[in-house]
Amino acid sequence: MRKLFSKTILLSGLAAALLAAPAFADEAGDITKMIRAGQYPEALAKADATLAQRPKDAQVRFLKGVILTEQGKSADAIGIFTKLTDDYPDLPEPYNNLAVLYASSGQYEKARAALDMAIRTNPSYATAYENLGDIHAKLASQAYDKALQLDSANSTAKSKLTLLRSLGANATTVAKAGSSATKVAAAQPPVVAQVAQAKPEPVAPKVEPKPVAPKVEPKPEPKVEPKAESKPQPKAEPAVDNNEREILNTVHAWAKAWSAQDMKAYLAHYGNDFQPPKGQSRAAWAEERRARIVGKGRITVRIESASVSVKDNTATVKFRQIYDSDRLKADSRKTLVLTRQGGKWQIKQEHAGG
């Protein structure tokens, strides 16, 4: 896990370059090159010299945190990234790197909380989802270890723990461990059922011969049931749910366009009043989404457990978003706020949680 996270930290440093003013981009670029070359003392000296002139430079502060992390000075790095989250709460990268540092010292609950904040600031931040999958897997591994300490004969916990460790403790592993556990649990009940049925078998043939009962019962039932069932159904599904159904259809169509990487249809679900995150312009946000979606291999986005609340021309939809791709699997909560524009529902706000 530490190897994966340290790699992520360097990549995040490049993402933070978006914060730099053009006039200072060369200095930040020089520091980044030194980091990549492993010249940490030189990079740190360059960062300190720059910060002496511009102590509030967010990008150089971030790079200094990366340098200190690579030098093993975790406490100092945590201080820098924590201060960055205070000064720039909308940036996911400092939260991600805090999670890296917490995880490297075994503080997995703190790491999970930091990654939750990263995802909350940017629901599309794939790096945080990947790291969060590793954290959940590590927490699961610890739980199974504890279970084995309490019950060393627990074969189910042993099989799950073996899977977690042998497959690298990533998000995919957790899914596989869960599915294998289901198979083990499902394999046992049929054996019990067969043993239970073996005893009552001699009694069954004595009770079965009842020719009169089956002839009398089916006659009144088919006549009464279809009439009773056909009446309540049309009453329960009229225009009361039509508005909500239209909204849910819109959300599912949005997810379908995302899965198909159909950017024209995907972006068309966002209204003219859509509010991009982090104060981005609509054009910059659209370009960022296009870069994250198109050409990324297989993508599947599913909507589950959706709830809809409508007030006037505004609807709020809260649901589970299950994202599955060749590189990432994520199951998270999301909220969409939609408004009715030109006779159709379009997205005005999109944020994690709900």
PEJO-V805407 format. One record per pair of residues at least 6 apart in sequence whose C-alpha atoms are under 6 Angstrom apart, sorted by the first residue. I is the first residue (numbers start at 0). J is the second residue. D is the distance in whole Angstrom. If there is no record, write none. Layout:
I&J&D ; I&J&D
This chain:
4&99&6 ; 8&96&6 ; 11&92&6 ; 15&58&6 ; 16&58&6 ; 18&58&6 ; 19&58&6 ; 30&42&5 ; 33&42&5 ; 64&76&5 ; 64&79&6 ; 67&76&5 ; 68&76&6 ; 80&93&5 ; 89&120&5 ; 91&117&4 ; 91&120&6 ; 94&113&5 ; 94&117&5 ; 95&114&6 ; 98&110&4 ; 98&113&5 ; 101&110&5 ; 102&110&6 ; 114&127&6 ; 119&351&5 ; 122&351&6 ; 132&169&6 ; 132&170&4 ; 133&169&5 ; 133&170&6 ; 136&168&5 ; 136&169&6 ; 136&173&6 ; 140&160&6 ; 143&156&5 ; 159&176&5 ; 163&172&6 ; 253&265&6 ; 254&300&6 ; 256&264&6 ; 256&265&5 ; 257&265&6 ; 258&298&5 ; 258&299&5 ; 258&300&6 ; 260&293&6 ; 268&345&5 ; 269&345&5 ; 269&346&5 ; 270&345&5 ; 270&346&6 ; 270&347&6 ; 272&347&6 ; 273&347&4 ; 273&348&6 ; 274&348&6 ; 297&324&5 ; 297&325&6 ; 298&323&6 ; 298&324&4 ; 299&322&6 ; 299&323&5 ; 300&321&6 ; 300&322&5 ; 301&320&6 ; 301&321&5 ; 302&319&6 ; 302&320&5 ; 303&318&6 ; 303&319&5 ; 304&318&5 ; 304&319&6 ; 305&317&6 ; 305&318&4 ; 306&316&6 ; 306&317&5 ; 307&315&6 ; 307&316&5 ; 308&314&6 ; 308&315&5 ; 312&338&6 ; 312&339&5 ; 313&337&6 ; 313&338&5 ; 314&336&6 ; 314&337&5 ; 315&335&6 ; 315&336&5 ; 316&334&6 ; 316&335&5 ; 317&333&6 ; 317&334&5 ; 317&353&6 ; 318&332&6 ; 318&333&6 ; 319&331&6 ; 319&332&5 ; 320&330&6 ; 320&331&5 ; 320&332&6 ; 321&329&6 ; 321&330&5 ; 322&328&6 ; 322&329&5 ; 332&352&5 ; 332&353&6 ; 333&351&4 ; 333&352&5 ; 333&353&6 ; 334&350&6 ; 334&353&6 ; 335&348&6 ; 335&349&5 ; 336&346&6 ; 336&347&6 ; 336&348&5 ; 337&345&5 ; 337&346&4 ; 337&347&5 ; 338&344&6 ; 338&345&6
